[in-house]
């Protein structure tokens, strides 16, 4: 179950970035569950990772390797998170890196591992290594769609986005894939994201842009409020287009960062639309806040409320649940008479209570839709923040109750 059409856009190849997919049969025999990504020599790579203190072994190794050496390969396996596995998990992730390094003739530090799936089970190293030759042989710049499927776990459909921008007669390409459906509430959702561009971008600037854009995209989505042990989002720049973006040309930098934000928002929204058991795609917009933190406090209080989420699933315009969330979000000196709450364009709360113009029929018409906007206008400042979430359905409970069976 997912919200909206599941068709993928045209995925433009990124020169200097190749992807190969193979089957290791980690969880299901025959499933293509290993993805190898190759960055051309001279590429730069930026990454943001989970803030979960129990971060998985591959996350720890990724951080170490990224700091130690230029990155050339990224290895992803699904079906097993290699999290909560202690020192053996570290050794297992390193064994996979060493196997890639040997086959591709690069230092082991040039290989970054990523795992997603069940927490607490030993990584099936032998199965993954056995699939590496096939993954390497499959490397191609045209493999984005297959890779999007290859990194899925409980996802019901692949997620990808792609854009090309023109500047002074040259074309710059950005293409990316993501996965995630449950355990989604990133702090950098289980979430992985990979975006590549053929622009040349210095690593420090690439990291700055990725961090900023991730904070407005992947770090603004939540399905269930659970931050995974394995969240990672990577941005690679191969330089193969011959266009260098170093910030000195403001117009070019703005074009690029705007395109990057569109691609990453599309990937983040796709995760929410495919949230486990989701039947609604919900944007929560908090306007006229005094600060960004207070706007996000209100937005996340609404987004994480089981009462609000179950009302959304039932298409029930139970506006009192939203009002209660705003009231308990911990905003100091909140003027209840000054704020308004809307469902789409239907005002449901003003002057401290139910809006005089509100009718149950108008609220019901909004809640019957697949896509819903909840707007909270605090009228205490100039800040606006947005968060995207889902409803909470019977299927979410069933999926997670049966996850290991």
N, C-alpha and C positions, 0 to 999 in steps of 0.2 A: 504494500500500500504506500502510495506517495502522492504528493500534491503537484498538479500541473503536468504538462507534457514531458516525457522523458527523452525526447530526441536530442541528440548531440548536434552542436553546430559544426560547420566545417572547421577541421582542425589543421591549421597550417603547420607544416614541418618547420622545425627550427634548425637552421644550418649549424652544425657543430655539436648537436645533441641527439644521441641515438638511444633507442629503447629496445630491449629484447625481453620476451616473455616465454616462460617455460612452465612445465608441470612437475611439481615435486610430490604431489599427493599428500600434503601435510595433514589436511583434515578430511578431504574427499578425494578418492582415487580419480585421476585423470583431470582434475581441476588445474587450470593454469594459475599458479599461486606464487610464482617467483618472477620478479621484474628486476632486470639489470639496466641501469642507465649510465651512459657514457658521456662525459664532458670532454670536448676537444681540449688539447693541450693549450694552456694559456687562459682558460676560462676562469672566471671568478665565481664564488659561491657564497651565499649568505643563508643563515638559518635562524629560526626561532623555535624554541622547544617548550615542552610542558614545564610548569612550575611545581608539579606534584613532587613532593620530597622522595617518594618511592619511584622515581623515574626509572624506566627500564634500562637494562644493560646496553642495548643498542643506542639509546639516547646518550648515555654517559660516554660511550666510545665515539659517537659522532662528534660530541663537543671536543673531546681530546684530539681526534684526528683532524678535525677542521682547523684547530688552532696550530697543529704541528706541521701541516703540509698542504700544498695545493691539491684540491680534490679532483679526482678523475673519474671515479665510479661510485654509484649509489646502488645498494642492493636491498630490495624490499621482499619480505616474505609475509604472507597472510596465514591465518589459521593458528598462529602461536605468537604471543606478545613477548616472550622471553623477559617477562617482568616478574619481580618477586622470586627470582631464581638465584640470587646471591652470586658468589664468586664463580660458580659453575656457569651461570648465565653469561658472565663476562668472558669466560674462556670460550664458550660456544660461539658468541658473537665474533670474537677475534678469530676463531677457526674459520668462520665463513669469510671474513675479510681476507685472511691469508690465502684462502683458496682462490678468491677473485684476483688478488694481487699476483699470485703465481701464474694464472692463466692469461693475465693481461699485461704482465711484465711492468708492473708499477710498484712503488713502495706500499707496504701495508697501510701506512697512514693516509694514502691517497684514496682509500676505500671507506665509504661510510655505510653502516648497516642500519636498517629500519625493520621493525617487526610489528605486527598487529594481529590481535586475536585473543585467545584465552590467556589469562594471567595465571602464573604459578606453576605452569607445566614446563618440563625440560624442552629446549629447542631441539627439533629433530635434525641435527646438523648433517648427518649422512644423507638424508633425503635432499636437503637444500644443495649440498655440494654436488650431488649426483645430477642435479638439474642445471648446473652452471654452464656446462659446455653447450647445451641446447639454447640457453638464454643468450650466451655470447654469439652463437651462430645466427641468432634471430635479430641481432642489433640492426635497427633501421630508423631513419629519421621520420618515417611514416607510421610508426607503431603507437601513436598516442592513444587511439581508441582501444586497441587491445590492452595496452598498459592500464588504462582506466578501469577495465574489467578485472585485470590481474591483481589490483591492489584492494579489491572489495572484500568485506567480511559479511556483516549482516545487511549491507547495502542491497537494495532491490534493483538498482540500476547504476550504470557508470556515470561519472561526473567529469565534465571537461569544459574548457572555455578557450577561446582563441581570438586574437585581434591582430590586425596589421595597421600601422600608421605610416603615413608618407611624410617625408621631410626633405626638402631641397632635392627632389628627384630620387631619393633612396627610400627603400622599404625596410621598416623594422617590424619584426614579428615577435609576438608574445603568445605562448601556448602553455596551458597547464591542466593538471588533473588533480582531483582530490578524492578522498574516501572518508566516510564517516556516516553513522546512522544513529548510534547510541553511545552512551558515556561521552556526551558532548557538552562541554562547558570549558572551552580552552582557557588557558592562562599563559599565553606567550607574547578534535573535539571528539570512541577512539578515532582520532583524526590524523590524516596525513595529507599534505599538499605539496605538489611539485610544479613549479612554474619555471619556464626557460625562455630566454630571449637571445636573439642573435646580435643585440647591441653590445658594445664594449663599455663596461661600467667598472670603475675602480671598486675594489672590494669594500672599502670603508663606506663609500657612498651607497653601494648596493645594500649593505647591511642596514644603514640608516633608513633607506626607503622601504625595505622589507618590514622592518620593525614598525615604522609609522603606519604603513598600509595594513599590516596584520592587526594592529590595534583597532582599526576601523572596519575590519571585515571578519576574519576568523575569530578575533577576540570579542566579537559582538553577537555571537550566536550561542544558543543554548537549547538543547533538547530536553535534558533531564537534570542539569545542574551538577553533573559529575565530571570532574577533570580527570582525563585519562593519565595513565603512567607513560604513554607512548607518543603523545602529540608531537608532531614535527611539521614545520613548513619550510620549504627550501626554495630559493630563487637563484637560478644559474644564469650567467651572462657569458656567452661564448665569444662575442666579438666578431663573428664571422660575417656580419653585414658590412663591416667597415665603417660603421657609424659609432663614434665615441661620444658618450654622454658623461660629462664630468662635472656638470653643474655650472660651467662657465657660460653656456648658452641657455638663458632662462627659458626661452620659448620651447626649445627642444626638451629640456628637463621637465617642463610642465606637461608637454604632450605625452611624454613617456610615463610619468608618474600617474597621470590621469588614466591612461590605458591600463597600467598595472593595477590600479584600484578597481577598475571595471572588471577586469579578469578575475581578481581575487574575490570581489563581492559576488560575482556569478558562481564561483566555486563554493564559497561559504554558504550562499543561499541554497545551492543544490543540496548541501548536506542537511539543511533544515527541512527542505521539501521532501527529503527521503528519510526524515527522522523515523525511528522505529515506531511503527503503528500510526504514523501521522496522517491525519485527514485535513488539517488546517495549516496554512502558512501564515504566521502572525508577525506583523511589524509593530513594535511598541516604540512610540516616539514621544519623548519627554521634552517639551519646549519651554522656553523662557525660564530656565533654571538659573540659579545663582552661580553654580559651579558644575563642572563636568562630573565630579564624584557624586553629587547629590542627584543629578539627573540619572546617572547609571544606577544609583541605589533604588530609585523609584522604579526604573525600567526592569531591573532584575528581580525586585520583590514581586512585581506582577508576573514576570516570565516564569518564575520558579514556584508560584503558588499552585499546589495541587487542586485547590478549589477553582481557581480561574481556569486552569488547563482542562479540568474535567467538564466545566461549563462550556468551554469552547468545543470539546468533543461532542457534547450533547446539543450544540447550536442553541444554547440557552442564554438569552440576554440578561443574565443575572448580574446587573451592573453593581450591586452592592458588594460583590466580591472584589471587584476592581477598586472601588472606593476604599474598602478596608485595607487593601494592599498599600495604596498611596498613604493612608493614615499611619500605617505601621512601618513605613520605610525609614523612619528615624531622622526626618528632616526637621532641623531646629526652627522654631518660630514660624511654622507653616501656617499661612493665612488660608483657612478653609473656604472662606467666603470669596477669595480672589481667584481660586483655581477653577478650571473647567476640565471635564473628561469627555472624550468623544469616542464613538464607534464609527469608523470612517468619518463621514461628515455629520453624523447624528449626535447632537449634544445630549449626554445622559446625566451629567452632573454640573451644577453651577450654584453659586450663592449658598454653598454648604450643604446642598441636598439635591434631590432629583430635579432635573431641568424642567421648567414649566412647559416647554415645547415638546418634551419627550413623550413618545407613545411606544407601547410594547410592540406594535406592528412594525414600526420603523426599526427598532432594535432587532427584532426577529429577522427582518429582511437582510440586515448586515450579517448576522450570525449564521444565516443559511449558506453564505458563500464560502468558498474554499480559501480565499485570501481576505484577511481582516487586518485593519489598521486600528490600533488602540492609541489615541492621542491624549496626553496629559499636559495641559498648559498651566504651569505653576505661577506665571506672572510675577516672578521675583528676580529676573535677570535676563541675560541675552544668550544663554547657552542652550543648545539643542543636542541631544544624543539619541541614537537609535539602537535597538536590540531586536534580533529576530529569533522567534521561537516557534513551537508547535503546540498542539493540544496533547492530552494524555488519554490514550485509548485502551480498550481491553487488549488489543494486539500488542501494545508495548509490554504489558505485564506478561503475556504469553511468550513473547519472543525472549525476554530476559529470564523467565522461569525455566525455559527449555534450552537456554543458550549452550550448555555443555553436554546436552544429550544428543 
